[in-house]
Amino acid sequence: MQKLNQKTEEAILIALALMVLFSSMFNPTVSAVIAVVGLIGVFSYNILTKGK
């Protein structure tokens, strides 16, 4: 798996944070699910690209 550059990673994390922020206004449960899935995704990506 190819490692993304720093700006792309930051853009993905900002988009994830905005999704959590806006979804929390409508349904806190959905917001929590988005946050957990996003964190698992980012953690998995970091583990898979750790050696590169």
ZITAZI-V917796 format. One line per field, one symbol per residue. ss: DSSP state (h for helix, s for strand, l for the rest). phi: phi as a letter, one per 20 degrees, with the letter a starting at -180 (. if undefined). psi: psi as a letter, one per 30 degrees, with the letter a starting at -180 (. if undefined). Layout:
BEGIN
ss = ???
phi = ???
psi = ???
END
This chain:
BEGIN
ss = lllllhhhhhhhhhhhhhhhhhhhhhlhhhhhhhhhhhhhhhhhhhhhllll
phi = .efffffffffffffffffffffffdbfffffffffffffffffffffdfed
psi = kkklleeeeeeeeeeeeeeeeefffejeeeeeeeeeeeeeeeeeeeefgef.
END
